[in-house]
Amino acid sequence: MTIIKATAIAASLLLAVGCGGSKEPVQGDQAARTGQVPVPEADRSAGGGGQTIVPASGWTEVGVRDVSYPGARRINVTILVPPGLSREELTQRLTDAAREIGEREKAKAVLLDAFRWSDEVTDGTYSVGRVYWAPNGRWEDAGKDEPMQAKVELGTLYFLEGRRYYAVGDSVRLAGAGGAAVPLFETLDTSKPDQVVASVPDGTPAAVVGRSIKVFGGRTEHIRYRVAVGAGDGRETGWVAPESIGPLK
C-alpha cells in the first residue's frame, strides 16, 4: 500500500499521454450498469498485434456511482487504463484520476477501481488497482474535515508482460491432458463431471464463440472459453479451461 499526501501530487507527473481525465463515461448509464465496455481488439486477442491508441486523458472513465450518506458525498468510480505503465506511473495515474474526478463531482471521498483495457467485465473487484482519495486516505473518514490523501493498492495482473487472451472468432486447437479427450462443459464450472455435454479428441480444431474473464483483487483471474466444434447437426459447444486450448497449428 502507498500513501500519498495531497501536497505530493499537486504537481502531476508529465506522462506521455497526459494527465487530464475524461469527463464523460464512454457508455453512460449502460456502462455503469453492465460493466461492458468496448476495448481495442489488439488488447483482447491471443496473438496480439496492432497498436494501442492511448487517449489524451490517460484513462477511460466507465462510470460513477453515488454512495453518499447524510453529510458526506462519496462516489465509487471505475476507469480503464492502458498497458505499459511502470509501478510509479500507474500509482500517479490512478491518484490523478481519483483526485480529478473527485473534484469534478465535488465528492468528499472517492473509491476508484481501475481495470485493464482488455477486461470485458468491470463490475467486480479491480484488476489493476484501487485508490481511496479521502480525508486521511480513509473511506470511512468522509465526514471529517481532515487533509485529503490517497491510499493506493496495486495488483499484480497488470504487470504480467505479454499476457494475451483468445478472442471470440479465433480458431484454436483443443488439447487434452496427456493426449486424452477434451470434455466440453455446460457451465463455467469445469470441475463437475455431470456438467459435461460432449467429449472430443485431443487436437480437434475449434472456434472460440464466447469467453468469461473474472478478476479477484488484481492478483488472480478465472478464465473460461466457450468453444464450438463440428458443423451442422454435429456441432457441439461447451466451456473449457484455458489449459484445454492452444493455437491452431
Secondary structure, DSSP 8 states (H G I E B T S, - for coil): -EEEEGGGSSS----TT-S---SS-TTHHHHHHH-B----HHHHSSS--S-----TTSSEEEEEEE--BTTB-EEEEEEEE-S---HHHHHHHHHHHHHHHHHHTT-SEEEEEEEETT-SB-SSS-SSEEEEEEETT-GGGTTS---EEEEEEE-SGGG-TT-----TT-EEEE--GGG--EEEESSS-TT-GGGEEEEE-TT-EEEEEEEEEEEETTTEEEEEEEEEES-GGG-EEEEE-GGGEEE--
